[in-house]
């Protein structure tokens, strides 16, 4: 009887936690009180998708930069459409950089050629994409190490929890916003930072 009761309480607890997680509000953190000096993250470069060319963040100084870990087989993959819409709407003051990553549910298994073809044919993506990287763990790319570490970004510690987490940098490379996967790229919490 005790085992049945413990099992029942455990199941109720597990389902209660899932209900809470699924019902909880999307996460956004915005910080506008940042230094006007250039951030060291602007010195970071990364290889472009399916290319030997480098993409350097300092080339975008003077614009806001939205950094997004992306995947082709995710429930949030449809956000590519709104990322492209955001990019074309605000391209005078914003650049979006997509970082393909296969660390969440194996949802970016393709080669760089396949990823590039998928993004251009399915979503007409024109914003820059990078080589496939790790956004967490022992092989975390230095850009995401900076984005997720308070000692480096000066704002807070963040955990990249799934595909399509978004980090906004200001015109000097200072971190001014973090947005979970559940926050759509065209949400006012993001677009208000571009007005």
Backbone as JSON, one array per atom type, in Angstrom:
{
  "sequence": "XXXXXXXXXXXXXXXXXXXXXXXXXXXXXXXXXXXXXXXXXXXXXXXXXXXXXXXXXXXXXXXXXXXXXXXXXXXXXXXXXXXXXXXXXXXXXXXXXXXXXXXXXXXXXXXXXXXXXXXXXXXXXXXXXXXXXXXXXXXXXXXXXXXXXXXXXXXXXXXXXXXXXXXXXXXXXXXXXXXXXXXXXXXXXXXXXXX",
  "N": [[0.82, -1.2, 0.0], [1.96, 1.22, 0.84], [3.85, 1.58, -1.17], [2.25, 1.96, -3.43], [0.98, 4.35, -2.72], [3.21, 6.08, -2.52], [4.13, 5.97, -5.16], [1.9, 7.06, -6.49], [1.87, 9.69, -5.41], [4.34, 10.57, -6.32], [3.95, 10.54, -9.11], [1.91, 12.47, -9.3], [3.34, 14.68, -8.4], [5.35, 14.87, -10.43], [3.76, 15.34, -12.73], [2.59, 17.7, -11.89], [4.78, 19.42, -11.77], [5.5, 19.48, -14.52], [3.17, 20.65, -15.54], [3.34, 23.15, -14.34], [5.72, 24.09, -15.52], [5.01, 24.17, -18.23], [2.9, 25.94, -18.17], [4.01, 28.21, -17.24], [5.06, 31.62, -17.54], [6.73, 32.97, -20.43], [10.28, 33.5, -20.41], [12.01, 36.5, -19.99], [14.64, 38.8, -19.81], [15.61, 42.01, -19.29], [18.03, 44.51, -19.5], [18.88, 47.7, -19.27], [20.66, 49.45, -18.14], [23.59, 49.88, -18.85], [27.1, 50.08, -19.5], [28.6, 52.55, -21.66], [30.86, 51.91, -22.97], [32.88, 49.92, -25.25], [32.22, 46.45, -25.49], [34.09, 43.5, -24.65], [33.21, 41.29, -26.09], [32.88, 42.02, -28.69], [35.26, 41.51, -29.93], [35.2, 38.92, -30.71], [35.19, 36.37, -33.2], [33.76, 34.16, -35.65], [33.43, 31.26, -37.72], [31.62, 31.45, -40.75], [28.56, 29.84, -41.79], [28.94, 26.95, -43.77], [31.28, 27.84, -45.07], [34.57, 29.34, -45.4], [34.99, 31.8, -44.56], [35.16, 34.42, -42.1], [33.05, 35.68, -39.54], [32.86, 38.54, -37.81], [32.09, 40.06, -34.77], [32.69, 42.73, -34.25], [32.34, 43.97, -36.66], [29.75, 44.72, -36.7], [29.39, 46.76, -34.96], [27.66, 49.54, -33.67], [25.2, 48.75, -34.41], [22.41, 46.98, -33.04], [22.67, 43.61, -31.91], [21.27, 40.49, -32.33], [21.62, 37.41, -31.01], [21.15, 34.05, -31.67], [20.58, 30.69, -30.86], [20.02, 28.13, -33.1], [17.95, 25.6, -34.74], [16.99, 23.03, -37.04], [14.99, 21.09, -36.8], [13.09, 21.52, -34.78], [10.42, 22.3, -32.49], [10.27, 25.02, -32.33], [11.32, 25.9, -34.68], [9.88, 27.24, -36.62], [10.18, 29.85, -35.9], [12.16, 30.93, -37.43], [10.96, 32.27, -39.56], [9.86, 34.59, -38.32], [12.2, 35.63, -37.27], [13.5, 36.34, -39.62], [11.68, 38.22, -40.57], [11.9, 40.17, -38.53], [14.57, 40.87, -38.93], [14.56, 41.95, -41.56], [12.79, 44.05, -41.21], [14.03, 45.73, -39.34], [16.62, 46.18, -40.32], [18.28, 48.36, -40.6], [19.15, 49.0, -38.09], [19.7, 46.66, -36.75], [21.29, 43.48, -36.53], [20.95, 40.02, -37.03], [22.21, 37.01, -35.83], [22.43, 33.65, -36.46], [23.11, 30.66, -34.75], [23.68, 27.54, -35.49], [22.98, 24.56, -33.68], [23.32, 21.37, -32.22], [22.67, 20.36, -29.74], [20.3, 20.01, -28.33], [18.03, 17.7, -28.06], [18.98, 16.54, -30.41], [18.29, 18.05, -32.67], [19.41, 19.42, -34.77], [20.75, 17.86, -36.89], [21.88, 17.86, -39.41], [24.3, 18.4, -42.11], [26.45, 21.27, -42.76], [25.92, 22.18, -45.32], [23.38, 21.11, -45.75], [21.94, 22.45, -43.71], [22.16, 25.12, -44.55], [20.81, 24.99, -47.02], [18.24, 24.19, -46.15], [17.47, 26.42, -44.54], [17.45, 28.51, -46.43], [15.67, 27.6, -48.43], [13.26, 26.86, -47.09], [12.65, 29.02, -45.37], [13.66, 31.34, -46.42], [15.93, 32.64, -45.35], [18.03, 35.37, -44.77], [19.7, 36.54, -42.96], [22.89, 36.37, -41.23], [24.35, 33.14, -40.7], [26.14, 30.85, -38.64], [28.9, 28.5, -38.42], [28.2, 25.19, -37.16], [27.84, 24.93, -33.66], [28.65, 24.36, -30.11], [26.6, 25.42, -27.49], [26.63, 25.17, -24.83], [28.15, 23.4, -22.06], [31.28, 21.47, -22.0], [32.55, 22.14, -24.4], [31.65, 24.62, -25.08], [31.11, 27.41, -27.12], [33.18, 30.35, -27.18], [31.69, 32.77, -27.53], [29.14, 32.15, -26.55], [29.88, 31.42, -24.02], [30.6, 33.87, -22.93], [28.1, 35.19, -23.15], [26.55, 33.77, -21.3], [27.71, 34.02, -18.8], [27.94, 35.79, -15.86], [30.25, 36.92, -14.79], [31.62, 37.58, -17.05], [29.82, 38.9, -18.84], [28.75, 40.84, -17.23], [26.13, 41.19, -16.4], [24.27, 38.96, -15.76], [24.01, 35.44, -14.9], [23.17, 33.09, -17.32], [21.3, 30.34, -18.62], [21.41, 28.44, -21.45], [18.64, 27.04, -22.46], [17.25, 25.64, -24.41], [16.68, 25.22, -27.97], [16.63, 28.22, -29.93], [16.98, 30.25, -27.99], [17.51, 33.65, -27.14], [19.74, 36.39, -27.29], [20.3, 39.78, -26.76], [22.44, 42.3, -27.84], [23.66, 45.61, -27.31], [24.51, 48.59, -29.23], [27.18, 48.82, -28.65], [27.98, 46.34, -28.01], [27.22, 45.52, -25.49], [25.44, 43.42, -23.24], [22.0, 43.47, -23.31], [19.62, 42.12, -23.19], [17.9, 39.03, -22.57], [16.1, 36.33, -23.91], [13.82, 33.73, -23.71], [13.19, 30.62, -25.49], [10.47, 30.53, -25.9], [9.63, 33.09, -26.33], [8.59, 34.99, -28.92], [10.35, 36.19, -31.81], [9.24, 38.59, -32.83], [7.97, 39.69, -30.7], [6.88, 42.28, -28.49], [8.63, 42.75, -26.38], [11.09, 42.4, -27.49], [11.03, 43.97, -29.88], [10.61, 46.53, -28.82], [13.09, 47.24, -27.91], [14.29, 48.1, -30.16], [13.31, 50.48, -31.01]],
  "CA": [[0.0, 0.0, 0.0], [2.85, 2.37, 0.9], [4.48, 1.74, -2.49], [1.24, 2.54, -4.32], [0.8, 5.74, -2.3], [4.42, 6.83, -2.9], [4.11, 6.06, -6.62], [0.85, 8.02, -6.86], [2.33, 11.04, -5.05], [5.44, 10.9, -7.23], [3.36, 10.88, -10.41], [1.23, 13.76, -9.16], [4.4, 15.69, -8.33], [5.96, 15.01, -11.75], [2.81, 16.01, -13.62], [2.43, 19.07, -11.39], [5.94, 20.2, -12.22], [5.37, 19.7, -15.97], [2.1, 21.61, -15.75], [3.88, 24.45, -13.96], [6.69, 24.5, -16.54], [4.33, 24.47, -19.48], [2.0, 27.08, -17.99], [4.73, 29.4, -16.8], [5.24, 32.71, -18.49], [8.04, 32.96, -21.08], [11.3, 34.23, -19.68], [12.74, 37.6, -20.63], [15.37, 39.65, -18.87], [16.07, 43.19, -20.02], [18.89, 45.35, -18.69], [19.25, 48.86, -20.07], [21.66, 50.26, -17.45], [24.86, 49.29, -19.25], [28.17, 51.02, -19.84], [28.65, 52.94, -23.06], [32.13, 51.48, -23.55], [32.79, 48.72, -26.06], [32.32, 45.18, -24.8], [35.1, 42.59, -25.21], [32.62, 40.3, -26.99], [33.02, 42.49, -30.08], [36.51, 40.96, -30.49], [34.97, 37.53, -31.1], [34.88, 36.02, -34.59], [33.34, 32.77, -35.83], [33.33, 30.9, -39.12], [30.27, 31.47, -41.31], [28.01, 28.55, -42.19], [29.31, 26.41, -45.07], [32.23, 28.8, -45.63], [35.82, 29.51, -44.65], [35.01, 33.21, -44.17], [34.89, 34.72, -40.69], [32.05, 36.68, -39.18], [33.38, 39.18, -36.6], [31.06, 40.89, -34.15], [33.07, 44.15, -34.33], [31.84, 44.5, -37.93], [28.37, 45.16, -36.5], [29.36, 47.84, -33.96], [26.76, 50.6, -34.11], [23.88, 48.13, -34.54], [22.09, 45.96, -32.04], [22.93, 42.26, -32.42], [20.48, 39.43, -31.7], [22.32, 36.14, -31.17], [20.13, 33.02, -31.46], [20.96, 29.32, -31.19], [18.94, 27.67, -33.98], [17.91, 24.19, -35.13], [16.08, 22.81, -38.17], [13.94, 20.09, -36.53], [12.58, 21.86, -33.45], [9.08, 22.9, -32.46], [10.43, 26.46, -32.46], [11.98, 26.2, -35.96], [9.07, 28.21, -37.37], [10.62, 31.19, -35.55], [13.0, 31.44, -38.51], [10.15, 33.24, -40.32], [9.79, 35.86, -37.6], [13.55, 36.18, -37.2], [13.75, 36.99, -40.91], [10.83, 39.42, -40.59], [12.54, 41.13, -37.63], [15.81, 41.29, -39.58], [14.28, 42.83, -42.71], [12.1, 45.24, -40.72], [14.92, 46.61, -38.58], [17.99, 45.95, -40.77], [19.09, 49.58, -40.48], [19.66, 49.11, -36.72], [19.81, 45.33, -36.13], [21.74, 42.29, -37.24], [20.64, 38.77, -36.34], [23.16, 35.94, -36.16], [21.96, 32.34, -36.05], [24.17, 29.71, -34.41], [23.15, 26.17, -35.47], [23.45, 23.77, -32.54], [22.67, 20.06, -32.17], [22.74, 19.9, -28.35], [18.99, 19.87, -27.71], [17.2, 16.7, -28.72], [19.52, 16.17, -31.72], [17.37, 18.68, -33.62], [20.16, 20.02, -35.87], [21.68, 16.79, -37.24], [22.36, 17.97, -40.79], [25.59, 19.03, -42.44], [26.32, 22.71, -42.97], [25.28, 22.36, -46.63], [21.95, 20.83, -45.53], [21.37, 23.52, -42.89], [22.06, 26.3, -45.41], [19.74, 24.73, -48.0], [16.98, 24.2, -45.42], [17.14, 27.79, -44.12], [17.14, 29.36, -47.59], [14.5, 27.12, -49.18], [12.04, 26.81, -46.27], [12.36, 30.26, -44.66], [14.29, 32.47, -47.14], [16.78, 33.32, -44.39], [19.11, 36.19, -45.32], [20.61, 36.96, -41.9], [24.05, 35.48, -41.16], [24.38, 31.91, -39.91], [27.51, 30.44, -38.37], [29.18, 27.08, -38.35], [27.51, 24.53, -36.05], [28.63, 25.06, -32.43], [28.07, 24.02, -28.82], [26.23, 26.62, -26.75], [26.75, 24.83, -23.41], [29.02, 22.25, -21.81], [32.74, 21.56, -22.05], [33.01, 22.71, -25.67], [30.85, 25.83, -25.31], [31.82, 28.43, -27.9], [33.47, 31.54, -26.36], [30.62, 33.77, -27.59], [28.08, 31.76, -25.61], [30.47, 31.45, -22.67], [30.46, 35.27, -22.51], [26.68, 35.51, -23.01], [25.91, 33.07, -20.18], [28.48, 34.16, -17.57], [27.87, 37.13, -15.26], [31.6, 37.47, -14.61], [32.07, 38.07, -18.34], [28.87, 39.85, -19.46], [28.46, 41.89, -16.26], [24.69, 41.33, -16.15], [23.71, 37.83, -15.02], [24.27, 34.11, -15.42], [22.03, 32.55, -18.07], [21.44, 28.98, -19.09], [20.75, 28.19, -22.73], [17.79, 25.93, -22.04], [16.72, 24.91, -25.57], [16.9, 25.93, -29.22], [16.0, 29.53, -30.12], [17.2, 31.25, -26.94], [17.93, 34.88, -27.82], [20.5, 37.36, -26.5], [20.41, 41.05, -27.47], [23.54, 43.19, -27.51], [23.44, 46.97, -27.79], [25.39, 49.05, -30.3], [28.57, 48.7, -28.19], [28.22, 44.95, -27.64], [26.82, 45.23, -24.11], [24.25, 42.57, -23.15], [20.84, 44.22, -22.8], [18.41, 41.32, -23.08], [17.86, 37.58, -22.78], [14.72, 35.92, -24.2], [13.72, 32.28, -23.85], [12.67, 30.08, -26.75], [9.02, 30.76, -26.02], [9.36, 34.48, -26.71], [8.67, 35.14, -30.37], [11.23, 37.29, -32.22], [8.49, 39.82, -33.09], [7.33, 40.11, -29.45], [7.18, 43.68, -28.15], [9.78, 42.81, -25.48], [12.27, 42.51, -28.35], [10.92, 45.11, -30.81], [10.73, 47.78, -28.08], [14.52, 47.57, -27.8], [14.75, 48.56, -31.47], [12.62, 51.74, -31.35]],
  "C": [[0.86, 1.26, 0.0], [3.47, 2.65, -0.47], [3.5, 2.38, -3.47], [1.05, 4.02, -4.0], [2.0, 6.59, -2.72], [4.47, 7.02, -4.41], [3.09, 7.1, -7.09], [1.29, 9.44, -6.56], [3.47, 11.5, -5.96], [4.9, 11.31, -8.59], [2.63, 12.22, -10.37], [2.25, 14.88, -9.13], [5.04, 15.94, -9.68], [5.02, 15.75, -12.69], [2.57, 17.45, -13.19], [3.58, 19.96, -11.83], [5.84, 20.49, -13.7], [4.28, 20.73, -16.27], [2.58, 23.02, -15.44], [4.84, 24.96, -15.02], [6.0, 24.92, -17.82], [3.43, 25.7, -19.36], [2.74, 28.36, -17.63], [4.93, 30.39, -17.93], [6.61, 32.6, -19.17], [9.02, 33.86, -20.34], [11.95, 35.3, -20.55], [13.42, 38.38, -19.53], [15.95, 40.8, -19.67], [16.86, 44.06, -19.06], [19.36, 46.52, -19.55], [20.32, 49.72, -19.41], [23.04, 49.66, -17.68], [25.84, 50.39, -19.62], [28.14, 51.35, -21.33], [29.97, 52.55, -23.72], [31.94, 50.18, -24.34], [33.01, 47.46, -25.22], [33.4, 44.31, -25.45], [34.51, 41.54, -26.16], [32.76, 40.72, -28.45], [34.31, 41.99, -30.73], [36.34, 39.53, -30.97], [34.64, 37.4, -32.59], [34.5, 34.54, -34.63], [33.22, 32.5, -37.32], [31.87, 30.92, -39.56], [29.85, 30.06, -41.72], [28.46, 28.19, -43.6], [30.3, 27.33, -45.8], [33.53, 28.74, -44.84], [35.94, 30.95, -44.16], [34.64, 33.36, -42.7], [33.81, 35.79, -40.57], [32.52, 37.26, -37.84], [32.35, 40.16, -36.05], [31.4, 42.38, -34.24], [32.59, 44.79, -35.63], [30.42, 45.06, -37.79], [28.25, 46.24, -35.42], [28.51, 48.98, -34.52], [25.36, 50.09, -34.39], [23.65, 47.23, -33.34], [22.32, 44.6, -32.71], [22.07, 41.28, -31.63], [21.14, 38.1, -32.03], [21.36, 35.02, -30.77], [20.71, 31.65, -31.78], [19.77, 28.68, -31.92], [19.06, 26.18, -34.28], [16.79, 23.99, -36.15], [14.9, 21.89, -37.86], [13.31, 20.29, -35.16], [11.16, 22.4, -33.56], [9.13, 24.41, -32.62], [11.04, 26.87, -33.81], [11.19, 27.22, -36.78], [9.44, 29.65, -37.0], [11.6, 31.77, -36.59], [12.24, 32.5, -39.31], [10.12, 34.59, -39.64], [11.16, 36.46, -37.37], [13.87, 36.93, -38.49], [12.93, 38.27, -41.03], [11.43, 40.52, -39.72], [13.79, 41.72, -38.3], [15.54, 42.26, -40.73], [13.58, 44.11, -42.27], [13.06, 46.24, -40.09], [16.38, 46.53, -39.06], [18.87, 47.19, -40.74], [19.71, 49.72, -39.08], [19.89, 47.78, -36.03], [20.45, 44.33, -37.09], [21.37, 41.09, -36.38], [21.69, 37.76, -36.78], [22.61, 34.65, -35.59], [23.13, 31.38, -35.87], [23.57, 28.29, -34.39], [23.81, 25.34, -34.36], [22.64, 22.48, -32.47], [22.62, 19.51, -30.75], [21.39, 19.66, -27.68], [18.14, 18.92, -28.53], [17.71, 16.28, -30.1], [18.75, 16.81, -32.86], [18.07, 19.5, -34.72], [21.21, 19.02, -36.34], [22.38, 16.97, -38.59], [23.75, 18.57, -40.92], [25.36, 20.52, -42.65], [25.66, 23.01, -44.32], [23.77, 22.15, -46.48], [21.27, 21.94, -44.74], [21.16, 24.77, -43.76], [20.91, 26.16, -46.41], [18.37, 24.81, -47.32], [16.55, 25.63, -45.1], [16.76, 28.68, -45.31], [15.87, 28.9, -48.31], [13.21, 27.16, -48.38], [11.65, 28.17, -45.68], [12.98, 31.5, -45.3], [15.16, 33.31, -46.21], [17.89, 34.09, -45.1], [20.06, 36.69, -44.24], [21.75, 35.95, -41.77], [23.83, 34.27, -40.25], [25.84, 31.49, -39.76], [27.67, 28.93, -38.51], [28.45, 26.48, -37.14], [28.42, 24.56, -34.81], [27.93, 24.43, -31.24], [27.79, 25.32, -28.08], [26.26, 26.39, -25.23], [27.75, 23.68, -23.28], [30.5, 22.53, -21.98], [33.28, 22.22, -23.31], [32.22, 23.95, -26.06], [31.69, 26.87, -26.05], [32.04, 29.66, -27.02], [32.39, 32.62, -26.41], [29.53, 33.43, -26.59], [28.6, 31.65, -24.18], [30.32, 32.87, -22.11], [28.99, 35.6, -22.24], [26.07, 34.94, -21.73], [26.61, 33.26, -18.84], [28.46, 35.6, -17.06], [29.26, 37.74, -15.1], [32.15, 38.02, -15.92], [31.14, 39.15, -18.89], [28.47, 40.98, -18.52], [27.0, 42.07, -15.91], [24.17, 40.21, -15.27], [24.22, 36.52, -15.62], [23.0, 33.62, -16.12], [22.34, 31.14, -18.49], [20.72, 28.89, -20.43], [19.96, 26.91, -22.54], [17.26, 25.09, -23.19], [17.1, 25.7, -26.81], [16.12, 27.25, -29.21], [15.95, 30.38, -28.85], [17.82, 32.46, -27.63], [18.63, 35.82, -26.85], [20.64, 38.62, -27.33], [21.59, 41.85, -26.93], [23.2, 44.58, -28.02], [24.5, 47.35, -28.82], [26.88, 48.98, -29.94], [28.9, 47.27, -27.75], [27.88, 44.61, -26.21], [25.52, 44.41, -24.12], [23.1, 43.35, -22.55], [19.58, 43.37, -22.71], [18.64, 39.85, -23.32], [16.4, 37.2, -22.93], [14.7, 34.42, -24.43], [13.16, 31.9, -25.21], [11.21, 30.45, -26.97], [8.66, 32.19, -26.37], [9.62, 34.63, -28.2], [9.57, 36.31, -30.74], [10.51, 38.62, -32.46], [7.74, 40.32, -31.85], [7.77, 41.53, -29.11], [8.36, 43.8, -27.18], [11.08, 42.93, -26.28], [12.17, 43.77, -29.22], [11.02, 46.46, -30.09], [12.18, 48.21, -27.9], [15.08, 48.16, -29.09], [14.14, 49.9, -31.87], [13.38, 52.93, -30.81]]
}
